[in-house]
Amino acid sequence: MAEQQDVSEQNLGMASRVGPVEVDWPRTIGYYGGIGLAWAFELLEPPLLIFIAAVPLLKMLNHPNAPKATRFVGQILEGAAKPVGGSAESTIQLADKRGPVALQPTILGEARQLARQARKKQQ
């Protein structure tokens, strides 16, 4: 149990809740930073970039607690977003009322856990 607390302490600050929205900051910065670079180097046209930037927001329309009509529109828009990476995990999403989503430990955190377990077995 203590090992899991160490890993979760390491992940504090990586994702946060802003009202009813949960934001995974590193992935969100990377996502929108990539969009910004594509715009800066004129790799894609602005209308397509705006659509790609809206994909995480469009995915929130398909939340289980949303009305059926909203979910229907959300599923249509999510289907339209598939060719531009709409099937990927959301970087911004509506948070569950149960609490924050548990983040996966980082590679460094997993390595530390394995090292602690190995030391305990040796003792």
C-alpha positions in Angstrom: 0.0 0.0 0.0 2.8 2.4 0.9 4.4 1.7 -2.5 1.3 2.8 -4.3 1.2 6.0 -2.3 4.7 6.9 -3.3 3.8 6.6 -7.0 0.6 8.6 -6.6 2.6 11.3 -4.8 4.9 11.5 -7.8 1.9 12.0 -10.1 0.4 14.9 -8.1 0.1 18.0 -10.1 0.1 16.2 -13.5 -3.7 16.3 -13.8 -6.2 18.6 -12.2 -9.8 19.3 -12.0 -11.2 22.7 -13.2 -14.8 22.7 -12.3 -16.5 19.7 -13.9 -13.5 19.2 -16.3 -10.4 17.1 -15.7 -7.3 18.2 -17.5 -4.2 16.0 -18.0 -1.7 18.9 -18.3 1.3 17.2 -20.0 -0.7 15.6 -22.7 -2.9 18.7 -23.2 0.2 20.9 -23.6 1.7 18.4 -26.0 -1.5 18.1 -28.0 -2.2 21.8 -28.4 1.6 22.5 -28.7 1.7 20.2 -31.7 -1.3 22.0 -33.2 0.4 25.3 -32.6 3.6 24.0 -34.3 1.6 22.7 -37.3 0.0 26.1 -37.6 3.3 28.0 -37.2 5.0 25.9 -39.9 1.9 26.1 -42.1 1.6 22.3 -42.3 -2.2 22.3 -42.1 -4.9 24.9 -43.0 -6.5 26.8 -40.1 -10.0 25.3 -40.5 -8.6 21.8 -40.1 -6.5 22.9 -37.2 -9.5 24.4 -35.5 -11.4 21.1 -35.9 -8.5 19.1 -34.6 -8.2 21.4 -31.6 -11.9 21.0 -30.9 -11.8 17.1 -30.9 -11.3 16.8 -27.1 -14.2 19.2 -26.5 -16.4 17.3 -29.0 -15.7 14.0 -27.2 -17.1 15.5 -24.0 -20.5 15.7 -25.7 -20.6 11.9 -25.6 -20.5 11.8 -21.7 -22.8 9.0 -20.2 -24.7 11.6 -18.1 -25.5 13.8 -21.1 -29.0 13.9 -22.7 -29.5 11.4 -25.5 -29.7 14.1 -28.2 -26.4 15.6 -27.0 -24.8 12.1 -27.0 -26.1 11.4 -30.5 -24.6 14.6 -31.8 -21.4 13.9 -29.9 -21.1 10.4 -31.4 -21.6 11.8 -34.9 -18.9 14.4 -34.3 -16.6 11.8 -32.7 -17.0 9.6 -35.8 -16.1 12.5 -38.0 -13.0 13.1 -35.9 -11.7 9.5 -36.3 -9.5 10.4 -39.3 -7.7 13.1 -37.3 -7.0 11.0 -34.2 -10.4 11.2 -32.6 -10.1 7.6 -31.4 -7.2 8.5 -29.1 -7.7 9.0 -25.4 -9.0 12.4 -24.4 -6.6 14.9 -22.9 -9.5 17.0 -21.5 -12.6 15.2 -20.3 -15.5 15.6 -18.0 -14.6 14.4 -14.5 -16.7 11.7 -12.8 -18.4 12.7 -9.6 -16.8 9.8 -7.9 -13.4 11.6 -7.7 -10.3 12.2 -9.8 -9.2 9.6 -12.4 -6.3 7.5 -11.2 -3.2 8.2 -13.3 -0.9 5.5 -14.4 2.6 5.5 -12.8 5.4 6.8 -14.8 8.3 4.6 -16.0 10.5 6.0 -13.3 7.8 5.4 -10.7 7.4 1.8 -11.8 11.2 1.3 -11.7 11.3 2.6 -8.1 8.5 0.3 -7.1 10.3 -2.7 -8.6 13.6 -1.7 -6.9 11.8 -1.4 -3.5 10.1 -4.8 -4.0 13.5 -6.4 -4.9 15.1 -4.9 -1.8 12.3 -6.2 0.4 12.7 -9.7 -1.0 16.5 -9.6 -0.3 15.9 -8.7 3.3 
